[in-house]
Amino acid sequence: MLAATGTAEPASNEPKIEEVFVSATRSGETLAETPISVTITADLELRNTNITDLETLSDRLPNAQLAYTPTNTFLFVRGLGTGAVRSAEQSVGFFIDGIFLGRPQVALFDFLDVQQVEVLRGPQGAILGKNTVAGAVNVATANTTAELEGYLEVLRGSDGQQRVRGALSGPLSDTVEARVAWSRLDDDGYLENTTQNRTDLSRPGESARIKLRFDPSDWQSYGISIQAADIEQRGDSFELSSASDEVLSLYRQFDPQTDDDITDNRTHTDNANSGAEIDGRDLILTGEWQTDIGMFRLLGSSSRQDTISDFDVDIGPVPFLTFPAVENYKQRSAELRFDRTFSWGAISSGLYYFKSNLDLNVDINAFEAGAQSTLLALDNQQLAPVLGTLGTALASLPASVRLGQGTSRHNLDQQQDTRSVFGSAKWDISQQFTLRGDLRFTREVKEGDLFLQFMGTTGPLVGAALGEEEYELQTRRTERDFSPRLSLLWNADDLLSAYATVARGFKSGGFNNLAAVAERAEFDEEKSQTYEAGLRLQTDAGLSGELGLFYTEFDNLQVAALDGTEFFVGNAARAVTQGIELSARWEIGFGFSVSGALGYLDAEYREYVGAPARADSGEESQDLSGETLQRAPEYSGSVQIDFNTVLPWVALPFAAGVVAEGATEQFLNVDLDPIDSQENYIRYNAYLGLSDPDLRYSLKIIGRNLTDEIVRREAGDIAIVGAHFVGVYPPRSIAAELGVRF
């Protein structure tokens, strides 16, 4: 087994069965007692191959595609997710230490002093509440300790990557423990912007956390956690992936190097201020009281996240369309829970409260940089084929008016109030069988104040090209839901267990801040029903594994996409996903171990009439009934081989490993345009680690994407005729890290 600094511990001749707890459920359950498919990645595994965030982790996970940018979040589990919509929560809930965060962009921040990352598949509404209709991700941070301990790690790598992180934990008194963690990350980026003569897509950031635990007596305990994090993205994350000859001809008048080759790590964008800044602040309060009648737990939080961004919508060097936005988000939550154990089983019950405020202002600006002589020289025949309907409208105007600045301004002020009551009961039918039932009732109210306004000389033309109409809308949504779950667990012995679960999930509806017309400003709630069965095995011979099968029916599946002319959010009628998840680990001996995870997924729309059409189809909509879902590869997963030993000639612990991770073909946009898909791929990562005999000092060499595969994070249509864009994952990188632990 590897030490926490990524170096080897002396091999043991007797494999040990480790008991892993799932902290997201907040009930003290072990993995064997959890009746759903769960993947738990420990801090050690994250460190070994330099997994710093959910995005770099996702390819290890079967049937999970997790991608982030400062303004777009793609959380998909088993082919189910919401996509790029900033005005609503995702179908996969994101949690830190059990606290639901309505804006998961905080996951962009570097994993800071974590204990483990948990991915729970399937609807989790009965346990974790709304907006977990497809699953949940929980980042469990490291706990305070009664003994003094700490670490410091310094990393340097490709593309100017620099990272310093560390933590210090220990007692302040007989009753108080504290833990402080800090991380700072910087890099140069890996996209050469030929238009601005700079390097784009660096993401420097800094985060810090302070945790205190106060145990005044044996029956009570209190905790406080304060976290602050800031991250900046420099430049756009997009590249031109396909363009017509007319578009390329226009672009090359502004930047002769413009091309649509996504393999050269170059981009060509005009917006000098492109990028984003995110800062977040989180406060978490906990309390536990052990009484004669049971355990009471309180979990409260207050969080805010502010985002300022500005991106180039046309993904090219022409000073045409930009996309500035300002988002201010605040939330508060509280959960009071009661647990009691009986001779026959256990019961839990509680209350949950959540309140949030979102103020989101997004502009679509035309000609923000002013007139350019080259664009003035374009004749009317050039404008229409390149700029589509907007070009046709511009062609009718005098050149002096044509280049006046115009804005389509979208604003949403949203208030949300959610209240839930929940309960569960566990009945130990026998020594081998346990029956468990969970139920949550939720009432949610959302109030939205939306408006769309055209500003400037060409503002109405921008709106007309995007099919927009000015509107002002004040509306209110009230939704109620029951989310039940029933599970049967079978424990043959300490090594073999199985489960069968049926569960319903719910995600509330909401408002689309980028709706083109008032009639499309709201979308409805989505619901799911899942049937799942699984088998877990852990042997004394060093072999462990899990096999799960699932079938899920979705109603009113929420989808989001940019179809080239409109930022669309709506509901598909019905969808079905079914598949298999398999994970295993084998401690072979002689220092070798093999682990892997494989997901098989069959996900399709059973009925979806009126889906967004492909931009080049000439149609307003299409029928996707019977077609596959976006971000739903048929196969996904990883294989890892590790070797741990003590080098005989120097008596130093040594570790090495290689990881293969990948997925089969998947569509990245809801219109299922093949040009915006990702083909089959496999990426390889590796590490080498060496430490001193006491495991205090360590050196690691880490390589990611060693074969330099081009893998798309996102893709879609550009609001210009015949053009498409992509965002890609980082290219090959090599890094070295020095660490000290005490």
N, C-alpha and C positions, 0 to 999 in steps of 0.2 A: 504493500500500500504506500502511496506517496504521502510525504509530509505536506503540511499546508504551504510551505514555501516552494513546492514543486520539485523536491528532491526525494531520494529513496530512503525508506526505512529498511532496516534489516529484515529479510524475508522470514516469515514464521512457517514452521512445518505444519501447523494445524490451522486450517481455515476457520475463521470466526464468523458467526452469524450476527450481523449488525441489525439492531432494531431502529428503524427509521420512522420518525414522526412527521405527520402532515400538519403543519402549523396553520394552514389556511382554514381548516375546519373549526379551529378554536375549541375543540373538544378533547384534545389530548390523545387523539386516535393515532395508532401506528399505521403504516402503509398496509399491513395485512388486514387491518380492521376497516379499511376505507373501501366502500363498495362501488368504486368508479375507477376509470382508467386515469392514472396519475404518473407523470414523469417528474422525478426529483433529481436535480443536478446539484451536487454538493460544491461548496466553495473550492475544494481541492481541484476538481475537474475543470472548473472555470479558469483557475489560475494557470493550469498546465499548458493550455493552448491559447491563452490570452483572449478568452471570451470576456468581453468587457460590457456587453449589453445584450438585450433580448434579441436584437437583430442577428448578432453573430452566434447566438445560441440556437436559433430556430432551426437551422439545418441539421442539428443533432436530433431533433424531435420528430417522431413519426406523426404524420397528419397534422402538422402545425406550420403555418407560414406567417411569420411575424416580421414586419418591416416598418421602419419609421423614418420620417423626415420631420423638420420642425413644424410643418403645417399639415402633413398627411400621415395618417396612421392606418396600417393595414394589419389587423389582428384577425387571422383566419384559423379556425380549428375545425378539422373534418370538413373543409370546404365551406364553412359558414363564417361570415363576417360582414361588417357594414361597409368598410371601404372609406374613401376619402371624403368625409363630411365633418366639418369643424363645429357644426352647431348641435351635434348630438353625441351621446355616448356610443361606445362600440358594443357589438354583440358578445365580445369576449371581454370580461371585466378585468381591470388591472388593479392590483392591490399591493401595498407595501405594509408589511407587518399586520395584515388583516384589515387595513383601512382602504376602502374603495376610493379610487381617484378618478374623477369624471373626465380628466384630461390626461390621457396616457402618454402624451409627449414627454412626460417626466422620465419615461423609460429610456429616452435618449441619453440620460446622464449615465456616467460610468457606474457600473456596479460598485457600490461603496460598502466595503466591509460586510459582506453578506455571509450568511450561514448556509443557505441553500435557495434555489429557485424552483418553484413548484408550478407545473402546468396541469390543470385539471380539465379533462375533456367532458363534453356533454353539458346539459343544463344544470346549473348549480343554484338555481333560484331558491330552492327550499332551504339551503344552508347559508348561502352568501347574499341572496337578495337579487333584485332586478339587474338587468344588463349583464347577466351571465348566462344568457340563453344558449350560447354555443360553447361556453367554457370560461375558465378564469386562469389568470396568471398571478401568483403571489411571490413577492420577493421578501424572504425572511432575513432580516439583518442580524448580525452577530449580537449575542447577549453580553451583558456585563459579567464579570467574573469575580470570585472571592479571592483569587490570587493575582498578583501583579503579572501581567503579560503584555506583549505588544509586538509589532513588526514595522519594518520600513522597507519599501521596495522602490527601486529606481530603474526605469526602462528607457532605452533608446532604440529607435528602429527606422525603417524605411520611410521615405517621404517626410523626414523631419519629425517623426513621432517621438514625443517625450511624455513620460508619465512619472509622477511621484505620488505614492500613496502610503498610508500608514495608519496605525491605530494603537491606542494605549488604553489598557483596561486594568481595573483593580479596585480594592476597597478604599474608601475615604474614612470609614469608621467601622465599628462592629455591625452597624445596621445599614450603612449606605455604600453602594457600589457605583462606579462611574465608568463610562467608556467614551472615548473621543476618537473620531475617525476623520480623515481628510484625504482628498484626492485632487490632483491637478493634472489635466491632460492638454497637450497641444500637438499640432502637426501642421505640415505645409499644404496639405491637400494633394490630390492626385489628378485633377482635371486641368489641363492647360487651356486657359481662355485666350484664344488668339485675337479676339476683338479688343479686349481690355488689357491684354498683355500682363496677365496675372495668373496665379494658380488658384483654382476654385475648389470648393468642397473640403475645406478644413473645418474641424469642429472642436475648437478649444473650449474647455470647460473646467469648472471648479465646483466641488461640493464638499460639505462638511456636516458632521452629525455629532450631537452630544446626547448620551443616554444616561439616565440616573435611575437607580433602583433603591427603594427604601423599604426595609423589612423591620418595622418597629417591634413586631412580636411574631410568634409562630402562626397566628391565625390571620394576619393581614399583610398585604404587600402593595406597594405603589410604584408607578414608573412614569417617567417623562422622557420623551424623545423630541429633539428639535433638529430639524434638517434644513439647510439652505443650499441651493444649487443654481448655478448659472451656466448656460451653454450658448455658444455663438456659432452659427454656420456662415462661413464666408463664401459668397458667390452662390450661383445656382447649382442644383444637383442634377441638371438635365442636359441631355445631348440630343441633337437632331439625328433621328434614326432612319428616316425616309422622307424624301421630298421630290416634288416634280421638277422638271428642268426649268420651268418658269420661276419657281420659288428659289432654286439655287442660283439662277441668273440674277435675280434681284438681290439676294443676300451677298453675292460676291462683289456687287458694286460697293458694298460697305466693308466687307472683309474678304479679300481674294482667297483666303485659306479655307473658307467655309466648305464643309463636306458633310455627308451623312454616314460616315464610317464610325461605328461605335467601338472599334477595336484599338483606336489610336490614343485613347485617354485625352481627347481634346474636345473642347466645346467652343461655341461661337455665340456669345450673348452680349447684348448691348447695355444692359442695365447696370450702370456703375455702382449703384447702391444695393445690388442684389444680395440677399442673405437674410438671416433671421437671428434674433436674440430672444432667448427664453430665460426667465428667472422664476424660481419656485421657492416657496417657503412652506414647511409643514410642521405642525405641532401635534404630537400624539400623547394622550394621557391614559394611563391604565390603573386599575385598582382591582384587587382580589381580596375577598373576605371569606374565610372558612368558618361557617357557623354550625350549630348543632343540627340544623335542618338541611344544610347543603352549602355549596359554593356559589357566591355571587361574584360576577365579573363586570367591570365597567370599562368600555373602550370608547374614548372620545377623540375627536380630531378637529383641527382647523387648518385649512390649506388655501393657498392662492397660487395662481400661475399667470404670468403676464408674458405675452408674445408680441413682438414687433417684427414684421417681415415685409419683404418686397422682392418679387420675382419677375422674371421676363416671360410673359405668357406666350409670345410667338417663338421662343427658343431660337432666336437668331439675332444677327447684328443690326437689323433695321430698327431704328428707334420708334417702334410701333405700339405694342401693347405691354403694359406693366401691371402688376398685381399686388399693390401694397395693402397691408392689413394690420390692424391693431386689435388685440384680443386681451381682455381682462376677465379672469375667472376666479371666483371665490367659492369655497364650500365649507360646510360644517357638518359633522355627523356625531352621533352618539348611539351606543348599543349597551343595553343592560341585559345580562344573561344570568340565568340560574341553572345550576346543574346539581343533581342529586343521584346518588347510587343506592340501589336496593339489592336485596339478596337475589331477586329475579331479573335485575337489569339496571336500567338508568333512565332518567327523564331529563329533558332540558327545555327551557322556555325563555322568552325574552321579548324586548321591545327595541325597535330600531327607528332612528330619526335621521333624515338627510335633507339639507337645504343648500341650494347653490344659486349663484347669480352669474350670468354670462353677458358681457357687453362686447359685441363683436362688430367691427366695422371693416368692410372689405370694399376696395375700389378696383374697377377695371379701367385703367387709364389708357387713352390713345394719344400718341405723339407727345408724351410727357417731356421729352427732351427738346421739343420745338422743331422748327423747319430744318430740313437738310437739303442742300442743293441737288444732291443726286435724286432724292425722292421727288423734288419739284420737277425734275427733268422727265419723270415717267409720264408717258402719254396714257390716255384713257384705255387703250387696248391692253396695256400692261397691268393696270390696276385691277380690273375685273377678274382675270384668271388667277391672280396671285392672292388677292385679299377677299375673294368671294363676294358675298352680298354687300359687305362693307365697301369693297373696292368699287362695285357698281354705283353705290350711293355717292362715294367720294368723286367719282368721275364726272358727276353732274355738277360739281361745285367748282368755282374758280380756284386756282392753285393757292392763292393767298388765304382763302378760307379753309381749304382742304386740310391744311396742316395745323389748324388751331387745336389746342388741347381740349380733350373731351373726357368725361368721366361717367361711368355707370356706378353709382354708389349704393351699396347694400349695407343695411344696418339691422342688427337684431339685439334687443334687450330682453333677456329671458330669465324668469324667476321660476325656480323649481322647488317643490316641497314634497317629500316622500316620507311616509310613515308605514311601518310594518310591525306585525306581531307574528312570532314564530314559535314553534315547539317541535319536540321530537321525543320519541320513546323507543327504548331498546329492550327487547325481551329475550333473555337467554332461555330458549326453549329446552335445550339440553346442553351437554358439554360441547357438542359439535355444531349445533345450529343456533343462530341468532336472527331474530326478525327485527327490523328497524323501520320505523315510519317517521317522515319529516314533513312538515307543512308550514307554509308561510303565506299570510294574507298581506297584500300591499295596496295602499291607496296613494296615488301620485297626482299632483296638480302641477301643470306647467302653464305659465302665462307668458305670452310672447307679444312683443311690440316690434313689428317689422316695417321697413319701408325700402323702396327702390326709387332712386331719384337720378335724373340725368342732369349733368352739369357741363358747362363749357360749350364751345362752338360745335364740336363734333360729338358731344355726349349723346344726343338723340340718335345719331347715326350708329354709334357703337351699340346702343341698346337695340336698335332695329336689326342690326346684323346678328345679334345674339338672340333674336326673337323675344326681346324683353318689352315690358310695358311698365310705366310708372305706377306704383301703388303704395298705399299705406294700410297696414292691417294690424288690428289688435284682437287677439284671440286667446282662448283658454281651453285647455284640455284636462279632463279628469278621467283617470283610468283606475280600475280595480282588478286585482288578479289573485287567484289561488294557485300556488306552485307546490304541488305535493311530490313526494318521493317515497317509494316503498322498496326495501331491499331485504334479501335473504342471504345470509353469510353462512358458509360451511367451513369449519376448521377441522380437518381430518386429524392433524397433529401440529406440532410446532413448525413443521416444514412445508405443509401443503394446505392451501386454503382456496376457496372459490366464492364467487358472489353472483347474484342476479339482481338487476335493478330496473325499475321503470320509473321515469321522472318526467315532469312537465317543466318547461321553462317559459319565461316571459321577458320581453324587452319593450319598454314604452315607446310610443310614437313621439313625434316632435316636429320641429320646424326647420325648413331648409332656408338658411339665410341667403343663398344664392339663387333662389327660385326666380325664373324668368317672368312669371305672372303670378298673381295672387292665388289663383286656383291651384297652383302646384307648391304652395308654401308649406303645406302640412303633409306629413306621412304618418301612417297608422302603426299601431303596435304589431309586433311579430310574436309568434308562439311556436313552441316545439314540443314534441313528445318523443322520448328516447327509450329504447329497450336495449339493455346492455348486460353482458355476461362475461365473467373473467375467471382466470385461474392463475394462482401465484404459487411458485415453488422456490424453496431455498434449502439446499442440502448441505450436509456436513462435509461433502466432498468438494465444496467450492463452486458449485453450480447453482445459479439462481436465475429466475426468469418470470415473465408475466405474459399471458395471452389474453386478449380481449376482443370481443365481437360486439358490434353495435348496429342499430338501425334507428334512424331519426326521421320523423316527418315534420316539415316546417310549413306553417301557414303565414301568409303575408310577409314573406322574407324581405327585409329591408336591403336595398341595393343603392349604391352611389357610384356615379361615373361622370367624367367629362366626355361628352359625345362629340366634341369639336365645336359646337355652337352653344351648348348649355351645360351648366353644372347641375346634373340631374340627381335627385334623391327621390326614391319611390318604393313601392312594394311590389314584389313578384307574387303571383297567386299561391303556388305550392312548389315545394322542393323536397327531395328525399336524398339522404346520404346513408350509406351503409359501408361497412368495411371491417378490417382487422388491424389490430395493433399488437406487435410482438416485440419484446425486449428480453435480453438475456446477458448474463455475465458468467464467465468460466475462469476460475483461478487454476490454470493448467499445472503450475508447478515450475520449479527452476527459475522463478522470478517472472514468468510470463502469465499474462491474462488477456482474455479477449472479451470484448463487450460489443453489443450492437442493438440497434432498434430499427424496426421495419414497419411501415404503415401501408396498408392497401385501402384505397378509397374509391368508391363508386358514388359520385354525386351528380345529380341532374335536376333540372327543372321539370316537374311533372306538368306544370301549366304556367306559362308566362307569355301572355299575349300583350302586345304594346310595349315590348322592351326597347331600349334605345337602339337605334339602327346604326350601322357602320357609317362613318362620315362620308365615305365615297360611294354609298349605295344609292343616293338620291331619294331614299325613303325616309319618312319621319319615324317609323318604328318597324319592329320585326317580331316574329313569333319564335321564341326560344324554347318552347315546350319540347321536352325530350332531349335537350342539349345539356352539355356539362356545365357545371358552375365555374365561375372564375376562381383562380387560386386554389384549385383542387386537383393536384397531380395524382395520377393513379397509384404511383409508388413513391415513397419518400423515406429517408432514414439515414443511418450512419453505421460504420463499423470502426472499432478502435482496438489497436493492439498495443499493450504496454509491457515494458520490461523493467524490472527493478532488481538491483544487485548491489553488492559491495565490491568495488574494484580491489582485487587481491593484492596488487603490488603497491597500492597507496592506502588501502583500508578506508576509502571514501565512498559513501553511498552515491549510487548513480542511477538515473532513470532516463528512459527514452520511450517515445510513443509516436504512433502515426494514426491519423484519423482520415477516413474517407466519408464524405457526406454529400448527399445529392438528392435529386428528385427527377421524375419523368416530366414530360411536357405539360405545361399549364398555361391557361389564358390569364392575362393580367388585367384585362378590362372587361366590364360587364357586357359589352357588345360582342365579345368573343371574336374579335377581328384577329385572324392568324398573324398579321403583321405585328401585333402587340402581344405576342406570346413569348414564352421562354421555353426553349428546347430542352431535351434531356441534358443533364449535366452532372458531373462529379467533381468535387473539389477535395484537395488533399492538404491537411495540416500536419505538422510534426513538432516535436519538442525534444530537447536534451537537457538534463538537469544534473548538477553535481553539487554536493554539500560537504561540510566538515562532519567528522564522526558524531558530534553532538547535535547535528541538525540545526545549528544556529545560523550559519552563513550559507548562502546558496548562490549559484549562478545558473541561469536558464537561457537557452537559445530557442526561440520560438519562430516557426515559419507558418504562414497562413496563405492559402490559395497558391500552393507551390507550383502548380502547372499553369497559373495565370488564366484561369477560366473567366470568360465574360458572362456574367450572370446578371440578369435584369432585376432590379428592385421593383420598378413600376414602369408602365408604358401606357400610351394613349394618343389620342388625336390632338392636334394643335388647331387653334381657331384660324387656320389658313388652309385653303384648298390643297389637298394632296400632300400633307406633311404629318409626320408622327414624331414623338419624342420617347426617350427612355431615360431612366436613372439606373445606374449599374452599381453593383457592390464593389468594394475596393479590389485593386489588382494584387499581385503577389507582394508579400511583405516579409521582412526578416527583422527580428528584434532580439535584443539581449537585455536581461534583467538581473540586477544584483539585489539580494535581499538579506535582511538580518532579522532574526526572531529571538525574542527573549521571554 
